[in-house]
Amino acid sequence: MDCIITIDINTSAVKIHAFDMNGRMLSWKKGSYPTFHPQPDYSEQDPEQIFITTLYILKNLLNEYIHPKKYKVTAICFSSSMHSVLAVDKMGTPLGNAIIWADNRGIKEAEALKKHPKGENIFNTTGTPIHPMSPIVKITWLKNHDQVRFAQTYKFISLKEYVIKQLTGEYVVDHSIASSTGLFDIHQLKWNQDSLDFAGITADRLSEPLSVFNTNLFLKKEYCFTLGLPAKTTLIIGASDGCLATLGAGIVGSGKATITIGSSGAVRVAGKEVLKDKKNRFFNYLLAEGYYVSGGPTNNGGVVFEWFARQFGDFSEDLDFEDVVNDLFKEAAQVKAGAEGLLFLPYLLGERAPLWNANARGMYFGLNISHERKHFVRATLEGILFEMYSIGKILETHRNFDSIYINGAYASLPLWTQILTDMYGKTIHVNDHHDSVALGTALLGLTQLGVYSNLEAAASTVKSVETYQPNPKNHEIYMKYFEIFERLSHKLKDEFEQIVALQQGI
């Protein structure tokens, strides 16, 4: 029996799935790795650790499930998180760690690009918001602050490109990942000269951009042997995790939106036209040629609740982390909508959409003597979701959507989804697959293999298994609290900047 393997290199782990040719999941494995924060605003990962973890998990899945059951691997398709930058020398050796999406060290470079005469044109051409997350900003930071590494760099690549280079020996990047760099013209499908000039590089210091359906890649002989795979095993370069999560949610067309909540989060719509916003608050990334995924990302999703759990959860009975989180959710469920006047700004990692303010910081507001831990738990949860609502609220002024589909690691938690449903005042559907990125990667691969005629046909196979209806009373309460949440988020801009300056000793 034939199968397709998907490899997703995300922020906290590599997830490798096996699907049959009907898009049904057969098996999966996961391997985690850390993010390092050597200084405030720095977020880095070790590329060697990520590659070794990927190879180890892939080998285990093949040896423990695929080969014993006599499955034939028809293709391997890749996905990964966006915005990482890794400098490598002429030998392909990493020059330090990869700088990932959560890194905010390039605040000044981002401000300089916004004020640059060609800054707005670069945004419109590349579809990537101007923010420290963007690789164009990261490369510019290296040029300005790490000139030795910048000069030694042969290629600036992403973590996905590094894994593919190790497996195949080729420097290639798919159009989807390229479209999230701020360096790629999403209309003409080539590196953008204005972006290259700003970053101080030439196109030959980047990988060759290829269609997300490209299959002209082959495993090195040593990995064919190690993995027990034929030399002609099809490798499909694939796309970015955000775009594939949208496909995996069945969102390719009008009237629908998807909300993804994992470590970070995003609200997205998909279509064949670029979303145009005069304030440049949204991204326009390529799912595939002619398919645009538009929306806004937040830095502060599940990672914020995990921070709260580690700091304030009860580990006294030797409970594991998942049990502690579940106990906190039980506490939150005891508190009514609005957390009895306690609000939380969740900006622990700065913020992207809709603020686009890397200096933003977290805060509890409205605290009084009657508040207990359960109120903090509820406020933390609601603050994260108010931020998700703020993105969708603005996005809906550009694209109407009646149906919302939720996915990601936290989509299966009923309280999480019900609060979000009450905030939006719309029906929210939970998809029938626990990992929409993996499913989207499989659907793209199966489309390339001819199982589906196009991406619309592939998306139509995605079903929802659970539906949440909004509570009108809670919606009304949340809208009143959201007004305060939104005002605070904007009013404190100067204070955010001042506290960052104090922290940095400026």
Secondary structure, DSSP 8 states (H G I E B T S, - for coil): -EEEEEEEE-SSEEEEEEEETTS-EEEEEEEE---B-SSTT--EE-HHHHHHHHHHHHHHHIIIIITTTT-EEEEEEEEE-S--BEEE-TT--BSS-EE-TT--TTHHHHHHHHHSTTHHHHHHHH---SSTTSHHHHHHHHHHH-HHHHHH-SEEE-HHHHHHHHHHS--EEEHHHHTTTTSEETTTTEE-HHHHHHHT--GGGS-EEE-TT-------HHHHHHHT--TT-EEEEEEEHHHHHHHHTT--EEEEEEEEESSSEEEEEEESS----TT--SEEEEEETTEEEEEEEES-SHHHHHHHHHHHS--TT---HHHHHHHHHHHHTTS-TTGGG-EEE--TT-B-TTT-BTT---EEES--TT--HHHHHHHHHHHHHHHHHHHHHHHTTTS-EEEEEEESTTTT-HHHHHHHHHHHTS-EEEESSS-HHHHHHHHHHHHHTTSSSSHHHHHTT--EEEEE---HHHHHHHHHHHHHHHHHHHHTHHHHHHHHHHHTT-
